[in-house]
Amino acid sequence: MGDKAAEDWVATHALAILHGDAAEVADALHTQADQAELTAEQRHGADVCVRYLRTKSELLRYDQALQAGWPIAIGIIEGAARHLTDRLDISGARWGLDGAEAVLKLRAVTANGDLDTYWKYHVAAEHQRLYPASDQERFAFTA
């Protein structure tokens, strides 16, 4: 299958990132790439990874997320975002910010299986907006 030493190396760095040490991992990867005297082509992947970890280190606070009990599902979230945005990127479509946001929210509600519940709420809220209760109905005395 794979090289055990390589698997251990990846696991060690992945655990460090999960402990909130993304910037330190980036520094270690950069140092290791320098020490290995790789060509620019050979170290391209490492450089991309280092750049990502450095620029996103403040967002990669997995230690805080785990301590707070939050789920970590980056791949799932990125996949969902890609799925939703791909739907907006259709030939000839022109989206304003409000329209695009509305479509993305509706697609997210649908993907989560909450469309029926949301739609009942939406219809009731829209009815209230279009046909607000009259003062007589709102303040009717019931005995």
A tleap script that builds the chain and sets N, CA, C and O, in Angstrom:
source leaprc.protein.ff14SB
mol = sequence {
  NMET GLY ASP LYS ALA ALA GLU ASP TRP VAL
  ALA THR HIE ALA LEU ALA ILE LEU HIE GLY
  ASP ALA ALA GLU VAL ALA ASP ALA LEU HIE
  THR GLN ALA ASP GLN ALA GLU LEU THR ALA
  GLU GLN ARG HIE GLY ALA ASP VAL CYS VAL
  ARG TYR LEU ARG THR LYS SER GLU LEU LEU
  ARG TYR ASP GLN ALA LEU GLN ALA GLY TRP
  PRO ILE ALA ILE GLY ILE ILE GLU GLY ALA
  ALA ARG HIE LEU THR ASP ARG LEU ASP ILE
  SER GLY ALA ARG TRP GLY LEU ASP GLY ALA
  GLU ALA VAL LEU LYS LEU ARG ALA VAL THR
  ALA ASN GLY ASP LEU ASP THR TYR TRP LYS
  TYR HIE VAL ALA ALA GLU HIE GLN ARG LEU
  TYR PRO ALA SER ASP GLN GLU ARG PHE ALA
  PHE THR CALA
}
set mol.1.N position { 0.836 -1.179 0.000 }
set mol.1.CA position { 0.000 0.000 0.000 }
set mol.1.C position { 0.883 1.247 0.000 }
set mol.1.O position { 1.329 1.677 -1.064 }
set mol.2.N position { 1.145 1.833 1.162 }
set mol.2.CA position { 1.944 3.036 1.209 }
set mol.2.C position { 3.174 2.849 2.080 }
set mol.2.O position { 3.321 1.843 2.775 }
set mol.3.N position { 4.039 3.826 2.027 }
set mol.3.CA position { 5.254 3.828 2.827 }
set mol.3.C position { 4.875 4.184 4.264 }
set mol.3.O position { 4.291 5.241 4.505 }
set mol.4.N position { 5.201 3.317 5.214 }
set mol.4.CA position { 4.850 3.526 6.621 }
set mol.4.C position { 5.460 4.817 7.159 }
set mol.4.O position { 4.804 5.543 7.906 }
set mol.5.N position { 6.694 5.109 6.793 }
set mol.5.CA position { 7.341 6.335 7.259 }
set mol.5.C position { 6.600 7.566 6.732 }
set mol.5.O position { 6.429 8.548 7.456 }
set mol.6.N position { 6.163 7.512 5.480 }
set mol.6.CA position { 5.419 8.638 4.897 }
set mol.6.C position { 4.067 8.792 5.590 }
set mol.6.O position { 3.628 9.909 5.863 }
set mol.7.N position { 3.415 7.673 5.872 }
set mol.7.CA position { 2.126 7.736 6.569 }
set mol.7.C position { 2.290 8.340 7.958 }
set mol.7.O position { 1.464 9.145 8.388 }
set mol.8.N position { 3.347 7.957 8.655 }
set mol.8.CA position { 3.616 8.510 9.983 }
set mol.8.C position { 3.903 10.008 9.905 }
set mol.8.O position { 3.439 10.780 10.744 }
set mol.9.N position { 4.670 10.413 8.894 }
set mol.9.CA position { 5.012 11.821 8.695 }
set mol.9.C position { 3.742 12.640 8.474 }
set mol.9.O position { 3.575 13.701 9.076 }
set mol.10.N position { 2.849 12.155 7.614 }
set mol.10.CA position { 1.591 12.853 7.342 }
set mol.10.C position { 0.734 12.903 8.608 }
set mol.10.O position { 0.175 13.949 8.939 }
set mol.11.N position { 0.631 11.782 9.310 }
set mol.11.CA position { -0.181 11.736 10.531 }
set mol.11.C position { 0.335 12.723 11.573 }
set mol.11.O position { -0.456 13.400 12.231 }
set mol.12.N position { 1.639 12.807 11.726 }
set mol.12.CA position { 2.233 13.727 12.697 }
set mol.12.C position { 1.873 15.171 12.367 }
set mol.12.O position { 1.480 15.935 13.249 }
set mol.13.N position { 2.006 15.544 11.096 }
set mol.13.CA position { 1.693 16.917 10.687 }
set mol.13.C position { 0.185 17.188 10.746 }
set mol.13.O position { -0.236 18.280 11.129 }
set mol.14.N position { -0.608 16.214 10.375 }
set mol.14.CA position { -2.064 16.390 10.439 }
set mol.14.C position { -2.518 16.594 11.880 }
set mol.14.O position { -3.359 17.451 12.152 }
set mol.15.N position { -1.969 15.816 12.795 }
set mol.15.CA position { -2.318 15.987 14.211 }
set mol.15.C position { -1.882 17.350 14.735 }
set mol.15.O position { -2.587 17.967 15.533 }
set mol.16.N position { -0.730 17.816 14.291 }
set mol.16.CA position { -0.274 19.149 14.711 }
set mol.16.C position { -1.243 20.222 14.227 }
set mol.16.O position { -1.537 21.169 14.956 }
set mol.17.N position { -1.737 20.078 13.004 }
set mol.17.CA position { -2.718 21.043 12.481 }
set mol.17.C position { -3.994 20.968 13.302 }
set mol.17.O position { -4.580 22.000 13.629 }
set mol.18.N position { -4.436 19.758 13.642 }
set mol.18.CA position { -5.639 19.600 14.466 }
set mol.18.C position { -5.458 20.196 15.860 }
set mol.18.O position { -6.435 20.569 16.510 }
set mol.19.N position { -4.218 20.284 16.315 }
set mol.19.CA position { -3.942 20.890 17.617 }
set mol.19.C position { -3.738 22.400 17.517 }
set mol.19.O position { -3.359 23.040 18.499 }
set mol.20.N position { -3.985 22.973 16.337 }
set mol.20.CA position { -3.903 24.423 16.173 }
set mol.20.C position { -2.556 24.948 15.758 }
set mol.20.O position { -2.300 26.148 15.860 }
set mol.21.N position { -1.687 24.074 15.292 }
set mol.21.CA position { -0.323 24.473 14.952 }
set mol.21.C position { -0.080 24.549 13.446 }
set mol.21.O position { 0.974 24.126 12.972 }
set mol.22.N position { -1.033 25.077 12.694 }
set mol.22.CA position { -0.912 25.130 11.234 }
set mol.22.C position { 0.293 25.956 10.797 }
set mol.22.O position { 0.999 25.561 9.869 }
set mol.23.N position { 0.543 27.092 11.441 }
set mol.23.CA position { 1.674 27.940 11.052 }
set mol.23.C position { 3.002 27.228 11.311 }
set mol.23.O position { 3.937 27.342 10.519 }
set mol.24.N position { 3.082 26.495 12.419 }
set mol.24.CA position { 4.308 25.762 12.731 }
set mol.24.C position { 4.534 24.634 11.726 }
set mol.24.O position { 5.669 24.373 11.328 }
set mol.25.N position { 3.454 23.968 11.317 }
set mol.25.CA position { 3.566 22.917 10.306 }
set mol.25.C position { 4.056 23.520 8.996 }
set mol.25.O position { 4.902 22.935 8.320 }
set mol.26.N position { 3.527 24.690 8.634 }
set mol.26.CA position { 3.970 25.359 7.410 }
set mol.26.C position { 5.469 25.643 7.474 }
set mol.26.O position { 6.188 25.422 6.500 }
set mol.27.N position { 5.937 26.131 8.619 }
set mol.27.CA position { 7.370 26.407 8.778 }
set mol.27.C position { 8.195 25.123 8.644 }
set mol.27.O position { 9.245 25.116 8.000 }
set mol.28.N position { 7.715 24.049 9.250 }
set mol.28.CA position { 8.439 22.775 9.191 }
set mol.28.C position { 8.486 22.244 7.756 }
set mol.28.O position { 9.527 21.768 7.304 }
set mol.29.N position { 7.370 22.325 7.046 }
set mol.29.CA position { 7.343 21.862 5.658 }
set mol.29.C position { 8.291 22.677 4.786 }
set mol.29.O position { 8.999 22.129 3.941 }
set mol.30.N position { 8.296 23.984 4.998 }
set mol.30.CA position { 9.179 24.865 4.228 }
set mol.30.C position { 10.646 24.493 4.496 }
set mol.30.O position { 11.443 24.376 3.565 }
set mol.31.N position { 10.986 24.313 5.762 }
set mol.31.CA position { 12.356 23.951 6.138 }
set mol.31.C position { 12.756 22.610 5.534 }
set mol.31.O position { 13.856 22.461 5.003 }
set mol.32.N position { 11.841 21.625 5.621 }
set mol.32.CA position { 12.144 20.300 5.078 }
set mol.32.C position { 12.327 20.344 3.567 }
set mol.32.O position { 13.195 19.659 3.026 }
set mol.33.N position { 11.519 21.144 2.885 }
set mol.33.CA position { 11.657 21.272 1.429 }
set mol.33.C position { 12.992 21.929 1.083 }
set mol.33.O position { 13.657 21.534 0.125 }
set mol.34.N position { 13.380 22.937 1.873 }
set mol.34.CA position { 14.691 23.578 1.656 }
set mol.34.C position { 15.829 22.581 1.867 }
set mol.34.O position { 16.753 22.500 1.057 }
set mol.35.N position { 15.756 21.833 2.949 }
set mol.35.CA position { 16.828 20.889 3.293 }
set mol.35.C position { 16.941 19.763 2.264 }
set mol.35.O position { 18.029 19.233 2.037 }
set mol.36.N position { 15.820 19.402 1.645 }
set mol.36.CA position { 15.848 18.320 0.656 }
set mol.36.C position { 16.412 18.787 -0.682 }
set mol.36.O position { 16.649 17.975 -1.576 }
set mol.37.N position { 16.628 20.102 -0.819 }
set mol.37.CA position { 17.180 20.688 -2.044 }
set mol.37.C position { 16.411 20.218 -3.289 }
set mol.37.O position { 16.999 19.784 -4.279 }
set mol.38.N position { 15.096 20.319 -3.205 }
set mol.38.CA position { 14.226 19.916 -4.307 }
set mol.38.C position { 14.247 20.962 -5.411 }
set mol.38.O position { 14.507 22.138 -5.158 }
set mol.39.N position { 13.972 20.528 -6.636 }
set mol.39.CA position { 13.810 21.472 -7.736 }
set mol.39.C position { 12.497 22.206 -7.540 }
set mol.39.O position { 11.658 21.783 -6.743 }
set mol.40.N position { 12.315 23.296 -8.258 }
set mol.40.CA position { 11.070 24.056 -8.156 }
set mol.40.C position { 9.871 23.180 -8.489 }
set mol.40.O position { 8.822 23.273 -7.851 }
set mol.41.N position { 10.039 22.332 -9.493 }
set mol.41.CA position { 8.939 21.437 -9.881 }
set mol.41.C position { 8.650 20.413 -8.792 }
set mol.41.O position { 7.489 20.121 -8.507 }
set mol.42.N position { 9.696 19.869 -8.185 }
set mol.42.CA position { 9.522 18.861 -7.145 }
set mol.42.C position { 8.884 19.431 -5.882 }
set mol.42.O position { 8.150 18.727 -5.189 }
set mol.43.N position { 9.156 20.684 -5.581 }
set mol.43.CA position { 8.636 21.247 -4.347 }
set mol.43.C position { 7.364 22.068 -4.550 }
set mol.43.O position { 6.873 22.697 -3.613 }
set mol.44.N position { 6.837 22.064 -5.754 }
set mol.44.CA position { 5.630 22.858 -6.044 }
set mol.44.C position { 4.487 22.527 -5.084 }
set mol.44.O position { 3.878 23.430 -4.509 }
set mol.45.N position { 4.196 21.243 -4.908 }
set mol.45.CA position { 3.106 20.839 -4.013 }
set mol.45.C position { 3.343 21.284 -2.580 }
set mol.45.O position { 2.424 21.739 -1.900 }
set mol.46.N position { 4.578 21.150 -2.129 }
set mol.46.CA position { 4.920 21.584 -0.771 }
set mol.46.C position { 4.745 23.091 -0.633 }
set mol.46.O position { 4.230 23.567 0.379 }
set mol.47.N position { 5.170 23.842 -1.641 }
set mol.47.CA position { 5.028 25.300 -1.590 }
set mol.47.C position { 3.565 25.725 -1.558 }
set mol.47.O position { 3.201 26.659 -0.843 }
set mol.48.N position { 2.730 25.042 -2.330 }
set mol.48.CA position { 1.284 25.341 -2.333 }
set mol.48.C position { 0.710 25.073 -0.941 }
set mol.48.O position { -0.064 25.874 -0.414 }
set mol.49.N position { 1.090 23.957 -0.361 }
set mol.49.CA position { 0.621 23.596 0.974 }
set mol.49.C position { 1.087 24.606 2.016 }
set mol.49.O position { 0.299 25.039 2.857 }
set mol.50.N position { 2.346 24.980 1.967 }
set mol.50.CA position { 2.899 25.959 2.910 }
set mol.50.C position { 2.165 27.287 2.787 }
set mol.50.O position { 1.787 27.892 3.790 }
set mol.51.N position { 1.968 27.735 1.555 }
set mol.51.CA position { 1.257 29.003 1.319 }
set mol.51.C position { -0.157 28.936 1.895 }
set mol.51.O position { -0.611 29.882 2.539 }
set mol.52.N position { -0.851 27.827 1.667 }
set mol.52.CA position { -2.209 27.658 2.181 }
set mol.52.C position { -2.216 27.695 3.707 }
set mol.52.O position { -3.011 28.417 4.310 }
set mol.53.N position { -1.336 26.922 4.326 }
set mol.53.CA position { -1.310 26.873 5.782 }
set mol.53.C position { -0.965 28.230 6.394 }
set mol.53.O position { -1.507 28.598 7.437 }
set mol.54.N position { -0.074 28.966 5.754 }
set mol.54.CA position { 0.293 30.285 6.291 }
set mol.54.C position { -0.824 31.302 6.129 }
set mol.54.O position { -1.107 32.066 7.052 }
set mol.55.N position { -1.456 31.320 4.970 }
set mol.55.CA position { -2.494 32.329 4.748 }
set mol.55.C position { -3.789 31.999 5.473 }
set mol.55.O position { -4.578 32.895 5.774 }
set mol.56.N position { -4.014 30.726 5.756 }
set mol.56.CA position { -5.266 30.313 6.404 }
set mol.56.C position { -5.082 29.908 7.858 }
set mol.56.O position { -6.026 29.416 8.477 }
set mol.57.N position { -3.897 30.099 8.418 }
set mol.57.CA position { -3.614 29.576 9.759 }
set mol.57.C position { -4.602 30.084 10.804 }
set mol.57.O position { -4.953 29.337 11.718 }
set mol.58.N position { -5.053 31.308 10.699 }
set mol.58.CA position { -6.011 31.831 11.674 }
set mol.58.C position { -7.392 31.192 11.510 }
set mol.58.O position { -8.194 31.191 12.444 }
set mol.59.N position { -7.662 30.658 10.339 }
set mol.59.CA position { -8.943 29.986 10.099 }
set mol.59.C position { -8.868 28.497 10.404 }
set mol.59.O position { -9.895 27.820 10.462 }
set mol.60.N position { -7.667 27.990 10.596 }
set mol.60.CA position { -7.470 26.559 10.834 }
set mol.60.C position { -7.309 26.281 12.325 }
set mol.60.O position { -6.390 25.571 12.735 }
set mol.61.N position { -8.183 26.830 13.113 }
set mol.61.CA position { -8.117 26.662 14.569 }
set mol.61.C position { -8.948 25.452 14.981 }
set mol.61.O position { -9.918 25.567 15.730 }
set mol.62.N position { -8.547 24.302 14.477 }
set mol.62.CA position { -9.269 23.067 14.754 }
set mol.62.C position { -9.272 22.752 16.250 }
set mol.62.O position { -10.230 22.171 16.759 }
set mol.63.N position { -8.219 23.128 16.946 }
set mol.63.CA position { -8.168 22.882 18.384 }
set mol.63.C position { -9.319 23.582 19.091 }
set mol.63.O position { -9.943 23.005 19.982 }
set mol.64.N position { -9.601 24.811 18.706 }
set mol.64.CA position { -10.701 25.561 19.312 }
set mol.64.C position { -12.047 24.972 18.918 }
set mol.64.O position { -12.956 24.872 19.741 }
set mol.65.N position { -12.168 24.582 17.652 }
set mol.65.CA position { -13.428 23.989 17.183 }
set mol.65.C position { -13.703 22.679 17.909 }
set mol.65.O position { -14.826 22.439 18.351 }
set mol.66.N position { -12.693 21.837 18.033 }
set mol.66.CA position { -12.869 20.559 18.719 }
set mol.66.C position { -13.189 20.758 20.195 }
set mol.66.O position { -14.020 20.045 20.758 }
set mol.67.N position { -12.527 21.730 20.819 }
set mol.67.CA position { -12.780 22.010 22.229 }
set mol.67.C position { -14.210 22.493 22.436 }
set mol.67.O position { -14.830 22.193 23.457 }
set mol.68.N position { -14.735 23.247 21.460 }
set mol.68.CA position { -16.107 23.747 21.550 }
set mol.68.C position { -17.132 22.686 21.152 }
set mol.68.O position { -18.337 22.910 21.272 }
set mol.69.N position { -16.654 21.529 20.677 }
set mol.69.CA position { -17.566 20.465 20.286 }
set mol.69.C position { -18.128 20.622 18.888 }
set mol.69.O position { -19.107 19.964 18.536 }
set mol.70.N position { -17.521 21.487 18.084 }
set mol.70.CA position { -17.994 21.695 16.719 }
set mol.70.C position { -17.498 20.588 15.812 }
set mol.70.O position { -16.392 20.080 15.994 }
set mol.71.N position { -18.310 20.210 14.836 }
set mol.71.CA position { -17.846 19.178 13.901 }
set mol.71.C position { -16.820 19.744 12.925 }
set mol.71.O position { -16.871 20.919 12.562 }
set mol.72.N position { -15.911 18.909 12.515 }
set mol.72.CA position { -14.930 19.299 11.513 }
set mol.72.C position { -15.221 18.463 10.280 }
set mol.72.O position { -15.028 17.247 10.274 }
set mol.73.N position { -15.684 19.129 9.246 }
set mol.73.CA position { -16.060 18.417 8.027 }
set mol.73.C position { -15.750 19.282 6.822 }
set mol.73.O position { -16.625 19.525 5.991 }
set mol.74.N position { -14.537 19.741 6.720 }
set mol.74.CA position { -14.136 20.670 5.674 }
set mol.74.C position { -14.474 20.125 4.294 }
set mol.74.O position { -15.043 20.845 3.473 }
set mol.75.N position { -14.140 18.884 4.023 }
set mol.75.CA position { -14.410 18.311 2.702 }
set mol.75.C position { -15.884 18.330 2.362 }
set mol.75.O position { -16.261 18.630 1.230 }
set mol.76.N position { -16.716 18.013 3.332 }
set mol.76.CA position { -18.164 18.012 3.112 }
set mol.76.C position { -18.648 19.428 2.848 }
set mol.76.O position { -19.435 19.654 1.928 }
set mol.77.N position { -18.187 20.378 3.640 }
set mol.77.CA position { -18.621 21.766 3.489 }
set mol.77.C position { -18.156 22.326 2.148 }
set mol.77.O position { -18.933 22.960 1.435 }
set mol.78.N position { -16.886 22.091 1.806 }
set mol.78.CA position { -16.381 22.587 0.527 }
set mol.78.C position { -17.120 21.940 -0.635 }
set mol.78.O position { -17.404 22.601 -1.634 }
set mol.79.N position { -17.436 20.652 -0.514 }
set mol.79.CA position { -18.195 19.965 -1.564 }
set mol.79.C position { -19.586 20.556 -1.726 }
set mol.79.O position { -20.061 20.737 -2.847 }
set mol.80.N position { -20.241 20.857 -0.607 }
set mol.80.CA position { -21.573 21.459 -0.670 }
set mol.80.C position { -21.503 22.851 -1.288 }
set mol.80.O position { -22.339 23.207 -2.118 }
set mol.81.N position { -20.512 23.633 -0.887 }
set mol.81.CA position { -20.367 24.976 -1.451 }
set mol.81.C position { -20.100 24.904 -2.950 }
set mol.81.O position { -20.663 25.677 -3.725 }
set mol.82.N position { -19.236 23.972 -3.355 }
set mol.82.CA position { -18.940 23.811 -4.777 }
set mol.82.C position { -20.200 23.405 -5.536 }
set mol.82.O position { -20.462 23.915 -6.626 }
set mol.83.N position { -20.985 22.484 -4.962 }
set mol.83.CA position { -22.228 22.034 -5.592 }
set mol.83.C position { -23.189 23.211 -5.779 }
set mol.83.O position { -23.785 23.381 -6.843 }
set mol.84.N position { -23.326 24.013 -4.734 }
set mol.84.CA position { -24.259 25.135 -4.808 }
set mol.84.C position { -23.795 26.191 -5.802 }
set mol.84.O position { -24.596 26.691 -6.592 }
set mol.85.N position { -22.515 26.533 -5.771 }
set mol.85.CA position { -22.032 27.577 -6.672 }
set mol.85.C position { -21.990 27.094 -8.119 }
set mol.85.O position { -22.171 27.890 -9.041 }
set mol.86.N position { -21.752 25.795 -8.329 }
set mol.86.CA position { -21.797 25.266 -9.692 }
set mol.86.C position { -23.176 25.477 -10.296 }
set mol.86.O position { -23.298 25.720 -11.497 }
set mol.87.N position { -24.205 25.386 -9.482 }
set mol.87.CA position { -25.574 25.567 -9.968 }
set mol.87.C position { -25.829 27.001 -10.425 }
set mol.87.O position { -26.677 27.239 -11.285 }
set mol.88.N position { -25.099 27.952 -9.852 }
set mol.88.CA position { -25.267 29.351 -10.254 }
set mol.88.C position { -24.487 29.674 -11.528 }
set mol.88.O position { -24.782 30.653 -12.213 }
set mol.89.N position { -23.510 28.859 -11.834 }
set mol.89.CA position { -22.606 29.131 -12.946 }
set mol.89.C position { -23.114 28.465 -14.231 }
set mol.89.O position { -22.431 27.629 -14.823 }
set mol.90.N position { -24.309 28.846 -14.643 }
set mol.90.CA position { -24.868 28.279 -15.869 }
set mol.90.C position { -24.749 29.313 -16.985 }
set mol.90.O position { -24.832 30.517 -16.743 }
set mol.91.N position { -24.559 28.844 -18.171 }
set mol.91.CA position { -24.330 29.707 -19.322 }
set mol.91.C position { -25.471 30.704 -19.512 }
set mol.91.O position { -26.643 30.326 -19.525 }
set mol.92.N position { -25.121 31.959 -19.658 }
set mol.92.CA position { -26.097 33.001 -19.931 }
set mol.92.C position { -26.782 33.565 -18.703 }
set mol.92.O position { -27.517 34.547 -18.808 }
set mol.93.N position { -26.560 32.967 -17.539 }
set mol.93.CA position { -27.219 33.449 -16.324 }
set mol.93.C position { -26.521 34.710 -15.823 }
set mol.93.O position { -25.296 34.827 -15.870 }
set mol.94.N position { -27.325 35.636 -15.350 }
set mol.94.CA position { -26.796 36.858 -14.740 }
set mol.94.C position { -27.430 36.966 -13.376 }
set mol.94.O position { -28.652 37.044 -13.251 }
set mol.95.N position { -26.603 36.970 -12.360 }
set mol.95.CA position { -27.103 36.981 -10.999 }
set mol.95.C position { -26.692 38.256 -10.286 }
set mol.95.O position { -25.542 38.688 -10.361 }
set mol.96.N position { -27.649 38.845 -9.598 }
set mol.96.CA position { -27.340 39.899 -8.652 }
set mol.96.C position { -27.065 39.227 -7.315 }
set mol.96.O position { -27.371 38.047 -7.141 }
set mol.97.N position { -26.499 39.955 -6.379 }
set mol.97.CA position { -26.151 39.383 -5.086 }
set mol.97.C position { -27.378 38.852 -4.359 }
set mol.97.O position { -27.336 37.746 -3.820 }
set mol.98.N position { -28.467 39.608 -4.329 }
set mol.98.CA position { -29.670 39.165 -3.620 }
set mol.98.C position { -30.260 37.904 -4.244 }
set mol.98.O position { -30.629 36.971 -3.531 }
set mol.99.N position { -30.351 37.875 -5.570 }
set mol.99.CA position { -30.915 36.709 -6.247 }
set mol.99.C position { -30.049 35.472 -6.068 }
set mol.99.O position { -30.557 34.377 -5.830 }
set mol.100.N position { -28.739 35.653 -6.182 }
set mol.100.CA position { -27.820 34.520 -6.012 }
set mol.100.C position { -27.897 33.983 -4.591 }
set mol.100.O position { -27.914 32.770 -4.381 }
set mol.101.N position { -27.944 34.885 -3.616 }
set mol.101.CA position { -28.033 34.451 -2.222 }
set mol.101.C position { -29.330 33.701 -1.967 }
set mol.101.O position { -29.338 32.685 -1.271 }
set mol.102.N position { -30.435 34.201 -2.532 }
set mol.102.CA position { -31.720 33.523 -2.352 }
set mol.102.C position { -31.698 32.122 -2.950 }
set mol.102.O position { -32.199 31.179 -2.338 }
set mol.103.N position { -31.125 31.980 -4.134 }
set mol.103.CA position { -31.055 30.664 -4.786 }
set mol.103.C position { -30.164 29.724 -3.976 }
set mol.103.O position { -30.520 28.563 -3.771 }
set mol.104.N position { -29.019 30.206 -3.516 }
set mol.104.CA position { -28.126 29.359 -2.724 }
set mol.104.C position { -28.797 28.910 -1.428 }
set mol.104.O position { -28.670 27.750 -1.034 }
set mol.105.N position { -29.511 29.820 -0.763 }
set mol.105.CA position { -30.202 29.441 0.477 }
set mol.105.C position { -31.279 28.404 0.196 }
set mol.105.O position { -31.428 27.436 0.941 }
set mol.106.N position { -32.025 28.611 -0.876 }
set mol.106.CA position { -33.076 27.661 -1.221 }
set mol.106.C position { -32.489 26.298 -1.578 }
set mol.106.O position { -33.043 25.268 -1.196 }
set mol.107.N position { -31.385 26.281 -2.298 }
set mol.107.CA position { -30.743 25.011 -2.637 }
set mol.107.C position { -30.199 24.322 -1.384 }
set mol.107.O position { -30.260 23.098 -1.269 }
set mol.108.N position { -29.669 25.108 -0.451 }
set mol.108.CA position { -29.165 24.525 0.798 }
set mol.108.C position { -30.307 23.920 1.610 }
set mol.108.O position { -30.169 22.827 2.158 }
set mol.109.N position { -31.426 24.624 1.689 }
set mol.109.CA position { -32.595 24.113 2.406 }
set mol.109.C position { -33.083 22.821 1.750 }
set mol.109.O position { -33.442 21.865 2.438 }
set mol.110.N position { -33.094 22.798 0.428 }
set mol.110.CA position { -33.516 21.597 -0.296 }
set mol.110.C position { -32.537 20.452 -0.050 }
set mol.110.O position { -32.954 19.327 0.227 }
set mol.111.N position { -31.243 20.731 -0.150 }
set mol.111.CA position { -30.223 19.694 0.044 }
set mol.111.C position { -30.267 19.128 1.462 }
set mol.111.O position { -29.949 17.956 1.667 }
set mol.112.N position { -30.656 19.946 2.442 }
set mol.112.CA position { -30.733 19.490 3.829 }
set mol.112.C position { -32.027 18.747 4.141 }
set mol.112.O position { -32.192 18.219 5.241 }
set mol.113.N position { -32.949 18.705 3.173 }
set mol.113.CA position { -34.210 18.011 3.393 }
set mol.113.C position { -35.221 18.820 4.185 }
set mol.113.O position { -36.177 18.257 4.719 }
set mol.114.N position { -35.027 20.136 4.273 }
set mol.114.CA position { -35.914 20.987 5.067 }
set mol.114.C position { -36.854 21.831 4.224 }
set mol.114.O position { -37.468 22.764 4.742 }
set mol.115.N position { -36.982 21.527 2.931 }
set mol.115.CA position { -37.779 22.369 2.046 }
set mol.115.C position { -39.235 22.433 2.480 }
set mol.115.O position { -39.806 23.524 2.506 }
set mol.116.N position { -39.861 21.309 2.821 }
set mol.116.CA position { -41.288 21.332 3.191 }
set mol.116.C position { -41.538 22.216 4.407 }
set mol.116.O position { -42.474 23.016 4.409 }
set mol.117.N position { -40.714 22.078 5.437 }
set mol.117.CA position { -40.859 22.895 6.647 }
set mol.117.C position { -40.637 24.364 6.322 }
set mol.117.O position { -41.407 25.226 6.748 }
set mol.118.N position { -39.585 24.645 5.570 }
set mol.118.CA position { -39.303 26.030 5.199 }
set mol.118.C position { -40.447 26.608 4.367 }
set mol.118.O position { -40.864 27.744 4.591 }
set mol.119.N position { -40.954 25.836 3.414 }
set mol.119.CA position { -41.972 26.366 2.514 }
set mol.119.C position { -43.250 26.730 3.264 }
set mol.119.O position { -43.888 27.731 2.938 }
set mol.120.N position { -43.633 25.934 4.263 }
set mol.120.CA position { -44.811 26.268 5.088 }
set mol.120.C position { -44.582 27.591 5.801 }
set mol.120.O position { -45.465 28.448 5.833 }
set mol.121.N position { -43.396 27.753 6.373 }
set mol.121.CA position { -43.053 29.009 7.041 }
set mol.121.C position { -43.084 30.172 6.043 }
set mol.121.O position { -43.646 31.227 6.336 }
set mol.122.N position { -42.486 29.980 4.876 }
set mol.122.CA position { -42.411 31.028 3.861 }
set mol.122.C position { -43.801 31.473 3.417 }
set mol.122.O position { -44.069 32.670 3.323 }
set mol.123.N position { -44.680 30.521 3.147 }
set mol.123.CA position { -46.038 30.857 2.693 }
set mol.123.C position { -46.775 31.641 3.779 }
set mol.123.O position { -47.447 32.628 3.476 }
set mol.124.N position { -46.661 31.219 5.036 }
set mol.124.CA position { -47.319 31.935 6.133 }
set mol.124.C position { -46.758 33.343 6.288 }
set mol.124.O position { -47.515 34.297 6.469 }
set mol.125.N position { -45.436 33.478 6.217 }
set mol.125.CA position { -44.813 34.798 6.355 }
set mol.125.C position { -45.184 35.704 5.193 }
set mol.125.O position { -45.438 36.892 5.390 }
set mol.126.N position { -45.219 35.159 3.991 }
set mol.126.CA position { -45.589 35.955 2.817 }
set mol.126.C position { -47.049 36.392 2.900 }
set mol.126.O position { -47.382 37.521 2.539 }
set mol.127.N position { -47.912 35.511 3.368 }
set mol.127.CA position { -49.326 35.870 3.534 }
set mol.127.C position { -49.463 37.006 4.543 }
set mol.127.O position { -50.214 37.955 4.319 }
set mol.128.N position { -48.742 36.906 5.644 }
set mol.128.CA position { -48.778 37.963 6.657 }
set mol.128.C position { -48.249 39.281 6.098 }
set mol.128.O position { -48.769 40.346 6.427 }
set mol.129.N position { -47.228 39.216 5.261 }
set mol.129.CA position { -46.665 40.433 4.670 }
set mol.129.C position { -47.650 41.075 3.700 }
set mol.129.O position { -47.823 42.293 3.700 }
set mol.130.N position { -48.293 40.258 2.877 }
set mol.130.CA position { -49.212 40.784 1.870 }
set mol.130.C position { -50.570 41.157 2.435 }
set mol.130.O position { -51.202 42.099 1.958 }
set mol.131.N position { -51.022 40.432 3.441 }
set mol.131.CA position { -52.344 40.645 4.002 }
set mol.131.C position { -52.259 40.771 5.513 }
set mol.131.O position { -52.710 39.889 6.244 }
set mol.132.N position { -51.678 41.872 5.980 }
set mol.132.CA position { -51.553 42.027 7.430 }
set mol.132.C position { -52.942 42.101 8.072 }
set mol.132.O position { -53.900 42.580 7.466 }
set mol.133.N position { -53.024 41.621 9.296 }
set mol.133.CA position { -54.303 41.660 10.012 }
set mol.133.C position { -54.712 43.115 10.215 }
set mol.133.O position { -53.880 43.975 10.505 }
set mol.134.N position { -55.979 43.368 10.060 }
set mol.134.CA position { -56.483 44.738 10.278 }
set mol.134.C position { -56.481 45.008 11.778 }
set mol.134.O position { -56.406 44.085 12.589 }
set mol.135.N position { -56.566 46.298 12.136 }
set mol.135.CA position { -56.618 46.656 13.552 }
set mol.135.C position { -57.799 45.968 14.222 }
set mol.135.O position { -57.701 45.517 15.363 }
set mol.136.N position { -58.909 45.892 13.509 }
set mol.136.CA position { -60.112 45.281 14.069 }
set mol.136.C position { -59.856 43.797 14.393 }
set mol.136.O position { -60.301 43.301 15.427 }
set mol.137.N position { -59.139 43.097 13.505 }
set mol.137.CA position { -58.835 41.686 13.739 }
set mol.137.C position { -57.803 41.511 14.848 }
set mol.137.O position { -57.900 40.581 15.648 }
set mol.138.N position { -56.821 42.400 14.895 }
set mol.138.CA position { -55.765 42.274 15.890 }
set mol.138.C position { -56.247 42.564 17.303 }
set mol.138.O position { -55.773 41.968 18.270 }
set mol.139.N position { -57.208 43.502 17.409 }
set mol.139.CA position { -57.648 43.917 18.744 }
set mol.139.C position { -59.071 43.460 19.033 }
set mol.139.O position { -59.755 44.056 19.865 }
set mol.140.N position { -59.517 42.426 18.367 }
set mol.140.CA position { -60.877 41.936 18.571 }
set mol.140.C position { -61.002 41.390 19.996 }
set mol.140.O position { -60.119 40.701 20.507 }
set mol.141.N position { -62.120 41.723 20.606 }
set mol.141.CA position { -62.392 41.262 21.965 }
set mol.141.C position { -63.074 39.904 21.874 }
set mol.141.O position { -64.069 39.741 21.167 }
set mol.142.N position { -62.536 38.947 22.589 }
set mol.142.CA position { -63.193 37.649 22.637 }
set mol.142.C position { -63.596 37.379 24.066 }
set mol.142.O position { -62.818 37.595 24.996 }
set mol.143.N position { -64.790 36.916 24.233 }
set mol.143.CA position { -65.307 36.678 25.599 }
set mol.143.C position { -65.100 35.263 26.007 }
set mol.143.O position { -65.469 34.881 27.117 }
savepdb mol mol.pdb
quit
